[in-house]
Amino acid sequence: MMPLTPVLLDIVIPLNESRQRFFAVEVDSTVNRDKYFLPFHCYFSSIILVGGVIAIGVDTMHVVCTAHGCSLFAAIR
């Protein structure tokens, strides 16, 4: 949400000059990042979201497999 703050402030409280935009992830690209700010922002936000969901899924599966293994050892004891 922080990278969208200058865009929203330009709409609510416009200045005589544009505010500097910043990205969550710094990359080099061949296209103009200021012109295509919103597509870049949507792409990086979705990539960060998907990465977070994958990390949560892997951690959850690790906990479930560990609990299953421990319960199998408890059952044969």
N, CA, C, O and CB atoms as a CASP TS submission, in Angstrom:
PFRMAT TS
TARGET T0000
AUTHOR 0000-0000-0000
METHOD Language model
MODEL 1
PARENT N/A
ATOM      1  N   MET     1       0.822  -1.196   0.000  1.00  0.00           N
ATOM      2  CA  MET     1       0.000   0.000   0.000  1.00  0.00           C
ATOM      3  C   MET     1       0.863   1.255   0.000  1.00  0.00           C
ATOM      4  O   MET     1       0.452   2.292  -0.521  1.00  0.00           O
ATOM      5  CB  MET     1      -0.934   0.001   1.203  1.00  0.00           C
ATOM      6  N   MET     2       2.050   1.167   0.579  1.00  0.00           N
ATOM      7  CA  MET     2       2.912   2.344   0.656  1.00  0.00           C
ATOM      8  C   MET     2       3.330   2.895  -0.705  1.00  0.00           C
ATOM      9  O   MET     2       3.411   4.115  -0.850  1.00  0.00           O
ATOM     10  CB  MET     2       4.135   2.014   1.445  1.00  0.00           C
ATOM     11  N   PRO     3       3.602   2.051  -1.721  1.00  0.00           N
ATOM     12  CA  PRO     3       3.970   2.626  -3.020  1.00  0.00           C
ATOM     13  C   PRO     3       2.846   3.428  -3.670  1.00  0.00           C
ATOM     14  O   PRO     3       3.111   4.251  -4.546  1.00  0.00           O
ATOM     15  CB  PRO     3       4.397   1.528  -3.957  1.00  0.00           C
ATOM     16  N   LEU     4       1.608   3.210  -3.263  1.00  0.00           N
ATOM     17  CA  LEU     4       0.493   3.958  -3.841  1.00  0.00           C
ATOM     18  C   LEU     4       0.239   5.284  -3.142  1.00  0.00           C
ATOM     19  O   LEU     4      -0.587   6.065  -3.614  1.00  0.00           O
ATOM     20  CB  LEU     4      -0.754   3.127  -3.795  1.00  0.00           C
ATOM     21  N   THR     5       0.914   5.565  -2.044  1.00  0.00           N
ATOM     22  CA  THR     5       0.700   6.808  -1.302  1.00  0.00           C
ATOM     23  C   THR     5       0.936   8.054  -2.142  1.00  0.00           C
ATOM     24  O   THR     5       0.097   8.954  -2.097  1.00  0.00           O
ATOM     25  CB  THR     5       1.598   6.842  -0.101  1.00  0.00           C
ATOM     26  N   PRO     6       2.024   8.172  -2.908  1.00  0.00           N
ATOM     27  CA  PRO     6       2.189   9.380  -3.728  1.00  0.00           C
ATOM     28  C   PRO     6       1.104   9.543  -4.786  1.00  0.00           C
ATOM     29  O   PRO     6       0.707  10.666  -5.098  1.00  0.00           O
ATOM     30  CB  PRO     6       3.537   9.358  -4.401  1.00  0.00           C
ATOM     31  N   VAL     7       0.630   8.451  -5.332  1.00  0.00           N
ATOM     32  CA  VAL     7      -0.429   8.518  -6.345  1.00  0.00           C
ATOM     33  C   VAL     7      -1.718   9.028  -5.717  1.00  0.00           C
ATOM     34  O   VAL     7      -2.392   9.888  -6.285  1.00  0.00           O
ATOM     35  CB  VAL     7      -0.658   7.134  -6.995  1.00  0.00           C
ATOM     36  N   LEU     8      -2.060   8.499  -4.547  1.00  0.00           N
ATOM     37  CA  LEU     8      -3.284   8.930  -3.874  1.00  0.00           C
ATOM     38  C   LEU     8      -3.171  10.373  -3.389  1.00  0.00           C
ATOM     39  O   LEU     8      -4.149  11.119  -3.444  1.00  0.00           O
ATOM     40  CB  LEU     8      -3.595   8.006  -2.697  1.00  0.00           C
ATOM     41  N   LEU     9      -1.997  10.773  -2.917  1.00  0.00           N
ATOM     42  CA  LEU     9      -1.816  12.158  -2.482  1.00  0.00           C
ATOM     43  C   LEU     9      -1.894  13.132  -3.655  1.00  0.00           C
ATOM     44  O   LEU     9      -2.372  14.254  -3.490  1.00  0.00           O
ATOM     45  CB  LEU     9      -0.476  12.315  -1.766  1.00  0.00           C
ATOM     46  N   ASP    10      -1.434  12.721  -4.836  1.00  0.00           N
ATOM     47  CA  ASP    10      -1.573  13.579  -6.015  1.00  0.00           C
ATOM     48  C   ASP    10      -3.036  13.801  -6.373  1.00  0.00           C
ATOM     49  O   ASP    10      -3.388  14.844  -6.925  1.00  0.00           O
ATOM     50  CB  ASP    10      -0.834  12.970  -7.204  1.00  0.00           C
ATOM     51  N   ILE    11      -3.882  12.840  -6.067  1.00  0.00           N
ATOM     52  CA  ILE    11      -5.316  12.983  -6.345  1.00  0.00           C
ATOM     53  C   ILE    11      -5.978  13.846  -5.276  1.00  0.00           C
ATOM     54  O   ILE    11      -6.767  14.735  -5.600  1.00  0.00           O
ATOM     55  CB  ILE    11      -6.001  11.597  -6.414  1.00  0.00           C
ATOM     56  N   VAL    12      -5.666  13.593  -4.002  1.00  0.00           N
ATOM     57  CA  VAL    12      -6.324  14.285  -2.895  1.00  0.00           C
ATOM     58  C   VAL    12      -5.764  15.692  -2.699  1.00  0.00           C
ATOM     59  O   VAL    12      -6.521  16.661  -2.648  1.00  0.00           O
ATOM     60  CB  VAL    12      -6.172  13.482  -1.606  1.00  0.00           C
ATOM     61  N   ILE    13      -4.449  15.806  -2.592  1.00  0.00           N
ATOM     62  CA  ILE    13      -3.785  17.092  -2.354  1.00  0.00           C
ATOM     63  C   ILE    13      -2.758  17.303  -3.470  1.00  0.00           C
ATOM     64  O   ILE    13      -1.576  17.016  -3.277  1.00  0.00           O
ATOM     65  CB  ILE    13      -3.097  17.134  -0.928  1.00  0.00           C
ATOM     66  N   PRO    14      -3.182  17.792  -4.611  1.00  0.00           N
ATOM     67  CA  PRO    14      -2.223  17.935  -5.717  1.00  0.00           C
ATOM     68  C   PRO    14      -1.213  19.052  -5.463  1.00  0.00           C
ATOM     69  O   PRO    14      -1.529  20.076  -4.857  1.00  0.00           O
ATOM     70  CB  PRO    14      -2.966  18.205  -7.023  1.00  0.00           C
ATOM     71  N   LEU    15      -0.010  18.828  -5.935  1.00  0.00           N
ATOM     72  CA  LEU    15       1.054  19.822  -5.878  1.00  0.00           C
ATOM     73  C   LEU    15       1.289  20.365  -7.284  1.00  0.00           C
ATOM     74  O   LEU    15       0.719  19.861  -8.252  1.00  0.00           O
ATOM     75  CB  LEU    15       2.364  19.212  -5.287  1.00  0.00           C
ATOM     76  N   ASN    16       2.115  21.379  -7.392  1.00  0.00           N
ATOM     77  CA  ASN    16       2.473  21.890  -8.707  1.00  0.00           C
ATOM     78  C   ASN    16       3.423  20.948  -9.436  1.00  0.00           C
ATOM     79  O   ASN    16       3.604  21.060 -10.649  1.00  0.00           O
ATOM     80  CB  ASN    16       3.103  23.265  -8.580  1.00  0.00           C
ATOM     81  N   GLU    17       4.018  20.037  -8.711  1.00  0.00           N
ATOM     82  CA  GLU    17       4.928  19.061  -9.306  1.00  0.00           C
ATOM     83  C   GLU    17       4.523  17.670  -8.840  1.00  0.00           C
ATOM     84  O   GLU    17       3.808  17.527  -7.848  1.00  0.00           O
ATOM     85  CB  GLU    17       6.411  19.365  -8.929  1.00  0.00           C
ATOM     86  N   SER    18       4.969  16.669  -9.539  1.00  0.00           N
ATOM     87  CA  SER    18       4.627  15.291  -9.189  1.00  0.00           C
ATOM     88  C   SER    18       5.474  14.814  -8.020  1.00  0.00           C
ATOM     89  O   SER    18       6.625  15.219  -7.858  1.00  0.00           O
ATOM     90  CB  SER    18       4.815  14.361 -10.397  1.00  0.00           C
ATOM     91  N   ARG    19       4.892  13.962  -7.228  1.00  0.00           N
ATOM     92  CA  ARG    19       5.645  13.338  -6.142  1.00  0.00           C
ATOM     93  C   ARG    19       6.428  12.153  -6.706  1.00  0.00           C
ATOM     94  O   ARG    19       6.020  11.527  -7.684  1.00  0.00           O
ATOM     95  CB  ARG    19       4.693  12.881  -4.986  1.00  0.00           C
ATOM     96  N   GLN    20       7.557  11.862  -6.071  1.00  0.00           N
ATOM     97  CA  GLN    20       8.378  10.750  -6.532  1.00  0.00           C
ATOM     98  C   GLN    20       7.711   9.434  -6.155  1.00  0.00           C
ATOM     99  O   GLN    20       7.278   9.251  -5.017  1.00  0.00           O
ATOM    100  CB  GLN    20       9.803  10.830  -5.937  1.00  0.00           C
ATOM    101  N   ARG    21       7.632   8.527  -7.112  1.00  0.00           N
ATOM    102  CA  ARG    21       7.046   7.210  -6.869  1.00  0.00           C
ATOM    103  C   ARG    21       8.159   6.228  -6.534  1.00  0.00           C
ATOM    104  O   ARG    21       9.271   6.330  -7.052  1.00  0.00           O
ATOM    105  CB  ARG    21       6.230   6.721  -8.101  1.00  0.00           C
ATOM    106  N   PHE    22       7.847   5.283  -5.666  1.00  0.00           N
ATOM    107  CA  PHE    22       8.825   4.258  -5.320  1.00  0.00           C
ATOM    108  C   PHE    22       8.152   2.901  -5.394  1.00  0.00           C
ATOM    109  O   PHE    22       6.934   2.785  -5.261  1.00  0.00           O
ATOM    110  CB  PHE    22       9.428   4.504  -3.907  1.00  0.00           C
ATOM    111  N   PHE    23       8.959   1.888  -5.606  1.00  0.00           N
ATOM    112  CA  PHE    23       8.468   0.532  -5.786  1.00  0.00           C
ATOM    113  C   PHE    23       8.835  -0.325  -4.583  1.00  0.00           C
ATOM    114  O   PHE    23       9.792  -0.033  -3.866  1.00  0.00           O
ATOM    115  CB  PHE    23       9.030  -0.080  -7.075  1.00  0.00           C
ATOM    116  N   ALA    24       8.062  -1.389  -4.370  1.00  0.00           N
ATOM    117  CA  ALA    24       8.369  -2.322  -3.291  1.00  0.00           C
ATOM    118  C   ALA    24       9.616  -3.134  -3.621  1.00  0.00           C
ATOM    119  O   ALA    24      10.359  -3.538  -2.726  1.00  0.00           O
ATOM    120  CB  ALA    24       7.179  -3.255  -3.031  1.00  0.00           C
ATOM    121  N   VAL    25       9.840  -3.371  -4.917  1.00  0.00           N
ATOM    122  CA  VAL    25      10.986  -4.143  -5.386  1.00  0.00           C
ATOM    123  C   VAL    25      11.681  -3.332  -6.465  1.00  0.00           C
ATOM    124  O   VAL    25      11.033  -2.860  -7.399  1.00  0.00           O
ATOM    125  CB  VAL    25      10.554  -5.550  -5.925  1.00  0.00           C
ATOM    126  N   GLU    26      12.993  -3.163  -6.346  1.00  0.00           N
ATOM    127  CA  GLU    26      13.745  -2.418  -7.357  1.00  0.00           C
ATOM    128  C   GLU    26      14.248  -3.375  -8.430  1.00  0.00           C
ATOM    129  O   GLU    26      14.962  -4.333  -8.135  1.00  0.00           O
ATOM    130  CB  GLU    26      14.930  -1.652  -6.712  1.00  0.00           C
ATOM    131  N   VAL    27      13.871  -3.109  -9.674  1.00  0.00           N
ATOM    132  CA  VAL    27      14.324  -3.922 -10.803  1.00  0.00           C
ATOM    133  C   VAL    27      14.721  -3.003 -11.951  1.00  0.00           C
ATOM    134  O   VAL    27      14.268  -1.862 -12.041  1.00  0.00           O
ATOM    135  CB  VAL    27      13.219  -4.923 -11.254  1.00  0.00           C
ATOM    136  N   ASP    28      15.567  -3.520 -12.815  1.00  0.00           N
ATOM    137  CA  ASP    28      15.896  -2.811 -14.048  1.00  0.00           C
ATOM    138  C   ASP    28      14.976  -3.325 -15.142  1.00  0.00           C
ATOM    139  O   ASP    28      14.806  -4.534 -15.301  1.00  0.00           O
ATOM    140  CB  ASP    28      17.402  -3.001 -14.438  1.00  0.00           C
ATOM    141  N   SER    29      14.391  -2.421 -15.886  1.00  0.00           N
ATOM    142  CA  SER    29      13.494  -2.832 -16.956  1.00  0.00           C
ATOM    143  C   SER    29      13.736  -1.961 -18.179  1.00  0.00           C
ATOM    144  O   SER    29      14.312  -0.877 -18.088  1.00  0.00           O
ATOM    145  CB  SER    29      12.016  -2.747 -16.506  1.00  0.00           C
ATOM    146  N   THR    30      13.287  -2.454 -19.313  1.00  0.00           N
ATOM    147  CA  THR    30      13.490  -1.715 -20.557  1.00  0.00           C
ATOM    148  C   THR    30      12.358  -0.737 -20.832  1.00  0.00           C
ATOM    149  O   THR    30      12.477   0.110 -21.717  1.00  0.00           O
ATOM    150  CB  THR    30      13.626  -2.677 -21.716  1.00  0.00           C
ATOM    151  N   VAL    31      11.268  -0.841 -20.092  1.00  0.00           N
ATOM    152  CA  VAL    31      10.135   0.063 -20.300  1.00  0.00           C
ATOM    153  C   VAL    31      10.167   1.178 -19.256  1.00  0.00           C
ATOM    154  O   VAL    31      10.845   1.066 -18.234  1.00  0.00           O
ATOM    155  CB  VAL    31       8.789  -0.711 -20.231  1.00  0.00           C
ATOM    156  N   ASN    32       9.440   2.233 -19.522  1.00  0.00           N
ATOM    157  CA  ASN    32       9.376   3.384 -18.622  1.00  0.00           C
ATOM    158  C   ASN    32       8.572   3.004 -17.380  1.00  0.00           C
ATOM    159  O   ASN    32       7.376   2.728 -17.468  1.00  0.00           O
ATOM    160  CB  ASN    32       8.741   4.618 -19.336  1.00  0.00           C
ATOM    161  N   ARG    33       9.232   2.991 -16.230  1.00  0.00           N
ATOM    162  CA  ARG    33       8.555   2.573 -15.001  1.00  0.00           C
ATOM    163  C   ARG    33       7.549   3.603 -14.511  1.00  0.00           C
ATOM    164  O   ARG    33       6.561   3.240 -13.873  1.00  0.00           O
ATOM    165  CB  ARG    33       9.571   2.305 -13.916  1.00  0.00           C
ATOM    166  N   ASP    34       7.779   4.876 -14.795  1.00  0.00           N
ATOM    167  CA  ASP    34       6.830   5.902 -14.362  1.00  0.00           C
ATOM    168  C   ASP    34       5.554   5.863 -15.188  1.00  0.00           C
ATOM    169  O   ASP    34       4.468   6.109 -14.664  1.00  0.00           O
ATOM    170  CB  ASP    34       7.465   7.285 -14.453  1.00  0.00           C
ATOM    171  N   LYS    35       5.672   5.560 -16.460  1.00  0.00           N
ATOM    172  CA  LYS    35       4.494   5.503 -17.326  1.00  0.00           C
ATOM    173  C   LYS    35       3.634   4.284 -16.994  1.00  0.00           C
ATOM    174  O   LYS    35       2.405   4.362 -17.003  1.00  0.00           O
ATOM    175  CB  LYS    35       4.916   5.467 -18.806  1.00  0.00           C
ATOM    176  N   TYR    36       4.281   3.171 -16.705  1.00  0.00           N
ATOM    177  CA  TYR    36       3.568   1.928 -16.414  1.00  0.00           C
ATOM    178  C   TYR    36       3.651   1.589 -14.930  1.00  0.00           C
ATOM    179  O   TYR    36       3.898   0.440 -14.565  1.00  0.00           O
ATOM    180  CB  TYR    36       4.135   0.774 -17.254  1.00  0.00           C
ATOM    181  N   PHE    37       3.447   2.586 -14.079  1.00  0.00           N
ATOM    182  CA  PHE    37       3.570   2.382 -12.635  1.00  0.00           C
ATOM    183  C   PHE    37       2.520   1.407 -12.117  1.00  0.00           C
ATOM    184  O   PHE    37       2.847   0.494 -11.360  1.00  0.00           O
ATOM    185  CB  PHE    37       3.449   3.713 -11.901  1.00  0.00           C
ATOM    186  N   LEU    38       1.275   1.587 -12.512  1.00  0.00           N
ATOM    187  CA  LEU    38       0.203   0.739 -11.991  1.00  0.00           C
ATOM    188  C   LEU    38       0.346  -0.724 -12.417  1.00  0.00           C
ATOM    189  O   LEU    38       0.178  -1.602 -11.571  1.00  0.00           O
ATOM    190  CB  LEU    38      -1.139   1.272 -12.449  1.00  0.00           C
ATOM    191  N   PRO    39       0.648  -1.036 -13.685  1.00  0.00           N
ATOM    192  CA  PRO    39       0.878  -2.452 -14.017  1.00  0.00           C
ATOM    193  C   PRO    39       2.060  -3.064 -13.260  1.00  0.00           C
ATOM    194  O   PRO    39       1.995  -4.217 -12.833  1.00  0.00           O
ATOM    195  CB  PRO    39       1.112  -2.594 -15.508  1.00  0.00           C
ATOM    196  N   PHE    40       3.151  -2.285 -13.091  1.00  0.00           N
ATOM    197  CA  PHE    40       4.279  -2.782 -12.303  1.00  0.00           C
ATOM    198  C   PHE    40       3.843  -3.049 -10.867  1.00  0.00           C
ATOM    199  O   PHE    40       4.183  -4.084 -10.292  1.00  0.00           O
ATOM    200  CB  PHE    40       5.449  -1.775 -12.330  1.00  0.00           C
ATOM    201  N   HIS    41       3.095  -2.122 -10.293  1.00  0.00           N
ATOM    202  CA  HIS    41       2.657  -2.275  -8.902  1.00  0.00           C
ATOM    203  C   HIS    41       1.756  -3.503  -8.750  1.00  0.00           C
ATOM    204  O   HIS    41       1.924  -4.278  -7.809  1.00  0.00           O
ATOM    205  CB  HIS    41       1.914  -1.007  -8.426  1.00  0.00           C
ATOM    206  N   CYS    42       0.813  -3.683  -9.657  1.00  0.00           N
ATOM    207  CA  CYS    42      -0.083  -4.847  -9.591  1.00  0.00           C
ATOM    208  C   CYS    42       0.698  -6.150  -9.742  1.00  0.00           C
ATOM    209  O   CYS    42       0.434  -7.121  -9.032  1.00  0.00           O
ATOM    210  CB  CYS    42      -1.166  -4.754 -10.682  1.00  0.00           C
ATOM    211  N   TYR    43       1.659  -6.171 -10.668  1.00  0.00           N
ATOM    212  CA  TYR    43       2.464  -7.374 -10.889  1.00  0.00           C
ATOM    213  C   TYR    43       3.280  -7.719  -9.645  1.00  0.00           C
ATOM    214  O   TYR    43       3.262  -8.864  -9.193  1.00  0.00           O
ATOM    215  CB  TYR    43       3.397  -7.182 -12.097  1.00  0.00           C
ATOM    216  N   PHE    44       3.994  -6.741  -9.090  1.00  0.00           N
ATOM    217  CA  PHE    44       4.831  -7.016  -7.928  1.00  0.00           C
ATOM    218  C   PHE    44       3.992  -7.357  -6.698  1.00  0.00           C
ATOM    219  O   PHE    44       4.393  -8.199  -5.895  1.00  0.00           O
ATOM    220  CB  PHE    44       5.727  -5.821  -7.633  1.00  0.00           C
ATOM    221  N   SER    45       2.844  -6.721  -6.542  1.00  0.00           N
ATOM    222  CA  SER    45       1.974  -7.048  -5.410  1.00  0.00           C
ATOM    223  C   SER    45       1.467  -8.481  -5.510  1.00  0.00           C
ATOM    224  O   SER    45       1.420  -9.200  -4.512  1.00  0.00           O
ATOM    225  CB  SER    45       0.790  -6.073  -5.343  1.00  0.00           C
ATOM    226  N   SER    46       1.089  -8.894  -6.717  1.00  0.00           N
ATOM    227  CA  SER    46       0.605 -10.263  -6.882  1.00  0.00           C
ATOM    228  C   SER    46       1.723 -11.280  -6.672  1.00  0.00           C
ATOM    229  O   SER    46       1.489 -12.346  -6.103  1.00  0.00           O
ATOM    230  CB  SER    46      -0.010 -10.442  -8.270  1.00  0.00           C
ATOM    231  N   ILE    47       2.935 -10.964  -7.124  1.00  0.00           N
ATOM    232  CA  ILE    47       4.062 -11.877  -6.922  1.00  0.00           C
ATOM    233  C   ILE    47       4.382 -12.010  -5.431  1.00  0.00           C
ATOM    234  O   ILE    47       4.638 -13.115  -4.953  1.00  0.00           O
ATOM    235  CB  ILE    47       5.307 -11.382  -7.696  1.00  0.00           C
ATOM    236  N   ILE    48       4.371 -10.910  -4.700  1.00  0.00           N
ATOM    237  CA  ILE    48       4.633 -10.951  -3.261  1.00  0.00           C
ATOM    238  C   ILE    48       3.528 -11.725  -2.542  1.00  0.00           C
ATOM    239  O   ILE    48       3.811 -12.494  -1.624  1.00  0.00           O
ATOM    240  CB  ILE    48       4.748  -9.519  -2.687  1.00  0.00           C
ATOM    241  N   LEU    49       2.277 -11.530  -2.950  1.00  0.00           N
ATOM    242  CA  LEU    49       1.153 -12.243  -2.340  1.00  0.00           C
ATOM    243  C   LEU    49       1.244 -13.744  -2.598  1.00  0.00           C
ATOM    244  O   LEU    49       1.054 -14.543  -1.682  1.00  0.00           O
ATOM    245  CB  LEU    49      -0.174 -11.699  -2.874  1.00  0.00           C
ATOM    246  N   VAL    50       1.530 -14.126  -3.827  1.00  0.00           N
ATOM    247  CA  VAL    50       1.644 -15.550  -4.162  1.00  0.00           C
ATOM    248  C   VAL    50       2.805 -16.185  -3.396  1.00  0.00           C
ATOM    249  O   VAL    50       2.676 -17.302  -2.895  1.00  0.00           O
ATOM    250  CB  VAL    50       1.840 -15.739  -5.687  1.00  0.00           C
ATOM    251  N   GLY    51       3.928 -15.489  -3.303  1.00  0.00           N
ATOM    252  CA  GLY    51       5.062 -16.011  -2.533  1.00  0.00           C
ATOM    253  C   GLY    51       4.725 -16.209  -1.066  1.00  0.00           C
ATOM    254  O   GLY    51       5.140 -17.195  -0.456  1.00  0.00           O
ATOM    255  N   GLY    52       3.971 -15.275  -0.497  1.00  0.00           N
ATOM    256  CA  GLY    52       3.555 -15.407   0.897  1.00  0.00           C
ATOM    257  C   GLY    52       2.610 -16.575   1.113  1.00  0.00           C
ATOM    258  O   GLY    52       2.729 -17.302   2.100  1.00  0.00           O
ATOM    259  N   VAL    53       1.673 -16.756   0.193  1.00  0.00           N
ATOM    260  CA  VAL    53       0.727 -17.871   0.299  1.00  0.00           C
ATOM    261  C   VAL    53       1.465 -19.204   0.178  1.00  0.00           C
ATOM    262  O   VAL    53       1.154 -20.151   0.902  1.00  0.00           O
ATOM    263  CB  VAL    53      -0.371 -17.761  -0.791  1.00  0.00           C
ATOM    264  N   ILE    54       2.433 -19.285  -0.724  1.00  0.00           N
ATOM    265  CA  ILE    54       3.216 -20.515  -0.869  1.00  0.00           C
ATOM    266  C   ILE    54       4.010 -20.792   0.405  1.00  0.00           C
ATOM    267  O   ILE    54       4.060 -21.935   0.859  1.00  0.00           O
ATOM    268  CB  ILE    54       4.168 -20.417  -2.083  1.00  0.00           C
ATOM    269  N   ALA    55       4.627 -19.773   0.987  1.00  0.00           N
ATOM    270  CA  ALA    55       5.401 -19.959   2.220  1.00  0.00           C
ATOM    271  C   ALA    55       4.505 -20.434   3.362  1.00  0.00           C
ATOM    272  O   ALA    55       4.895 -21.316   4.127  1.00  0.00           O
ATOM    273  CB  ALA    55       6.108 -18.650   2.614  1.00  0.00           C
ATOM    274  N   ILE    56       3.320 -19.863   3.482  1.00  0.00           N
ATOM    275  CA  ILE    56       2.386 -20.287   4.530  1.00  0.00           C
ATOM    276  C   ILE    56       1.935 -21.724   4.295  1.00  0.00           C
ATOM    277  O   ILE    56       1.826 -22.502   5.242  1.00  0.00           O
ATOM    278  CB  ILE    56       1.162 -19.348   4.581  1.00  0.00           C
ATOM    279  N   GLY    57       1.675 -22.080   3.040  1.00  0.00           N
ATOM    280  CA  GLY    57       1.267 -23.449   2.720  1.00  0.00           C
ATOM    281  C   GLY    57       2.349 -24.467   3.034  1.00  0.00           C
ATOM    282  O   GLY    57       2.059 -25.537   3.568  1.00  0.00           O
ATOM    283  N   VAL    58       3.594 -24.142   2.707  1.00  0.00           N
ATOM    284  CA  VAL    58       4.706 -25.060   2.987  1.00  0.00           C
ATOM    285  C   VAL    58       4.893 -25.219   4.492  1.00  0.00           C
ATOM    286  O   VAL    58       5.091 -26.335   4.973  1.00  0.00           O
ATOM    287  CB  VAL    58       6.016 -24.550   2.335  1.00  0.00           C
ATOM    288  N   ASP    59       4.833 -24.131   5.234  1.00  0.00           N
ATOM    289  CA  ASP    59       4.988 -24.215   6.690  1.00  0.00           C
ATOM    290  C   ASP    59       3.851 -25.013   7.325  1.00  0.00           C
ATOM    291  O   ASP    59       4.077 -25.795   8.248  1.00  0.00           O
ATOM    292  CB  ASP    59       5.044 -22.810   7.302  1.00  0.00           C
ATOM    293  N   THR    60       2.636 -24.816   6.830  1.00  0.00           N
ATOM    294  CA  THR    60       1.492 -25.564   7.355  1.00  0.00           C
ATOM    295  C   THR    60       1.646 -27.055   7.076  1.00  0.00           C
ATOM    296  O   THR    60       1.373 -27.883   7.946  1.00  0.00           O
ATOM    297  CB  THR    60       0.182 -25.044   6.742  1.00  0.00           C
ATOM    298  N   MET    61       2.081 -27.396   5.869  1.00  0.00           N
ATOM    299  CA  MET    61       2.273 -28.808   5.523  1.00  0.00           C
ATOM    300  C   MET    61       3.378 -29.437   6.375  1.00  0.00           C
ATOM    301  O   MET    61       3.284 -30.604   6.755  1.00  0.00           O
ATOM    302  CB  MET    61       2.612 -28.951   4.026  1.00  0.00           C
ATOM    303  N   HIS    62       4.414 -28.669   6.670  1.00  0.00           N
ATOM    304  CA  HIS    62       5.497 -29.168   7.526  1.00  0.00           C
ATOM    305  C   HIS    62       4.973 -29.478   8.930  1.00  0.00           C
ATOM    306  O   HIS    62       5.310 -30.513   9.505  1.00  0.00           O
ATOM    307  CB  HIS    62       6.649 -28.136   7.602  1.00  0.00           C
ATOM    308  N   VAL    63       4.162 -28.597   9.473  1.00  0.00           N
ATOM    309  CA  VAL    63       3.593 -28.822  10.807  1.00  0.00           C
ATOM    310  C   VAL    63       2.678 -30.040  10.801  1.00  0.00           C
ATOM    311  O   VAL    63       2.711 -30.841  11.735  1.00  0.00           O
ATOM    312  CB  VAL    63       2.818 -27.577  11.285  1.00  0.00           C
ATOM    313  N   VAL    64       1.863 -30.188   9.764  1.00  0.00           N
ATOM    314  CA  VAL    64       0.938 -31.324   9.687  1.00  0.00           C
ATOM    315  C   VAL    64       1.707 -32.639   9.565  1.00  0.00           C
ATOM    316  O   VAL    64       1.368 -33.613  10.236  1.00  0.00           O
ATOM    317  CB  VAL    64      -0.024 -31.159   8.491  1.00  0.00           C
ATOM    318  N   CYS    65       2.728 -32.679   8.727  1.00  0.00           N
ATOM    319  CA  CYS    65       3.519 -33.905   8.568  1.00  0.00           C
ATOM    320  C   CYS    65       4.274 -34.251   9.847  1.00  0.00           C
ATOM    321  O   CYS    65       4.383 -35.427  10.197  1.00  0.00           O
ATOM    322  CB  CYS    65       4.507 -33.754   7.406  1.00  0.00           C
ATOM    323  N   THR    66       4.792 -33.258  10.543  1.00  0.00           N
ATOM    324  CA  THR    66       5.482 -33.499  11.809  1.00  0.00           C
ATOM    325  C   THR    66       4.514 -34.036  12.857  1.00  0.00           C
ATOM    326  O   THR    66       4.846 -34.975  13.581  1.00  0.00           O
ATOM    327  CB  THR    66       6.148 -32.209  12.313  1.00  0.00           C
ATOM    328  N   ALA    67       3.334 -33.456  12.945  1.00  0.00           N
ATOM    329  CA  ALA    67       2.330 -33.938  13.900  1.00  0.00           C
ATOM    330  C   ALA    67       1.890 -35.358  13.551  1.00  0.00           C
ATOM    331  O   ALA    67       1.676 -36.175  14.447  1.00  0.00           O
ATOM    332  CB  ALA    67       1.109 -32.995  13.923  1.00  0.00           C
ATOM    333  N   HIS    68       1.756 -35.657  12.279  1.00  0.00           N
ATOM    334  CA  HIS    68       1.362 -37.000  11.849  1.00  0.00           C
ATOM    335  C   HIS    68       2.450 -38.014  12.213  1.00  0.00           C
ATOM    336  O   HIS    68       2.149 -39.095  12.719  1.00  0.00           O
ATOM    337  CB  HIS    68       1.089 -37.027  10.323  1.00  0.00           C
ATOM    338  N   GLY    69       3.715 -37.662  11.954  1.00  0.00           N
ATOM    339  CA  GLY    69       4.814 -38.566  12.305  1.00  0.00           C
ATOM    340  C   GLY    69       4.901 -38.811  13.800  1.00  0.00           C
ATOM    341  O   GLY    69       5.115 -39.943  14.234  1.00  0.00           O
ATOM    342  N   CYS    70       4.737 -37.763  14.587  1.00  0.00           N
ATOM    343  CA  CYS    70       4.777 -37.918  16.046  1.00  0.00           C
ATOM    344  C   CYS    70       3.624 -38.779  16.544  1.00  0.00           C
ATOM    345  O   CYS    70       3.801 -39.581  17.462  1.00  0.00           O
ATOM    346  CB  CYS    70       4.737 -36.549  16.730  1.00  0.00           C
ATOM    347  N   SER    71       2.453 -38.623  15.953  1.00  0.00           N
ATOM    348  CA  SER    71       1.308 -39.429  16.394  1.00  0.00           C
ATOM    349  C   SER    71       1.466 -40.887  15.982  1.00  0.00           C
ATOM    350  O   SER    71       0.987 -41.777  16.685  1.00  0.00           O
ATOM    351  CB  SER    71       0.003 -38.863  15.819  1.00  0.00           C
ATOM    352  N   LEU    72       2.133 -41.154  14.849  1.00  0.00           N
ATOM    353  CA  LEU    72       2.404 -42.545  14.471  1.00  0.00           C
ATOM    354  C   LEU    72       3.354 -43.202  15.463  1.00  0.00           C
ATOM    355  O   LEU    72       3.152 -44.356  15.841  1.00  0.00           O
ATOM    356  CB  LEU    72       2.992 -42.614  13.054  1.00  0.00           C
ATOM    357  N   PHE    73       4.388 -42.481  15.889  1.00  0.00           N
ATOM    358  CA  PHE    73       5.305 -43.032  16.886  1.00  0.00           C
ATOM    359  C   PHE    73       4.609 -43.206  18.234  1.00  0.00           C
ATOM    360  O   PHE    73       4.912 -44.149  18.965  1.00  0.00           O
ATOM    361  CB  PHE    73       6.533 -42.126  17.040  1.00  0.00           C
ATOM    362  N   ALA    74       3.688 -42.317  18.569  1.00  0.00           N
ATOM    363  CA  ALA    74       2.952 -42.446  19.831  1.00  0.00           C
ATOM    364  C   ALA    74       2.003 -43.640  19.783  1.00  0.00           C
ATOM    365  O   ALA    74       1.753 -44.272  20.809  1.00  0.00           O
ATOM    366  CB  ALA    74       2.166 -41.156  20.133  1.00  0.00           C
ATOM    367  N   ALA    75       1.471 -43.953  18.599  1.00  0.00           N
ATOM    368  CA  ALA    75       0.523 -45.060  18.479  1.00  0.00           C
ATOM    369  C   ALA    75       1.220 -46.410  18.623  1.00  0.00           C
ATOM    370  O   ALA    75       0.632 -47.344  19.168  1.00  0.00           O
ATOM    371  CB  ALA    75      -0.205 -44.989  17.138  1.00  0.00           C
ATOM    372  N   ILE    76       2.454 -46.533  18.148  1.00  0.00           N
ATOM    373  CA  ILE    76       3.134 -47.829  18.238  1.00  0.00           C
ATOM    374  C   ILE    76       3.888 -48.005  19.550  1.00  0.00           C
ATOM    375  O   ILE    76       4.419 -49.082  19.819  1.00  0.00           O
ATOM    376  CB  ILE    76       4.095 -47.989  17.080  1.00  0.00           C
ATOM    377  N   ARG    77       3.937 -46.979  20.350  1.00  0.00           N
ATOM    378  CA  ARG    77       4.643 -47.069  21.621  1.00  0.00           C
ATOM    379  C   ARG    77       3.837 -47.747  22.643  1.00  0.00           C
ATOM    380  O   ARG    77       4.286 -47.906  23.778  1.00  0.00           O
ATOM    381  CB  ARG    77       5.029 -45.736  22.112  1.00  0.00           C
TER
END
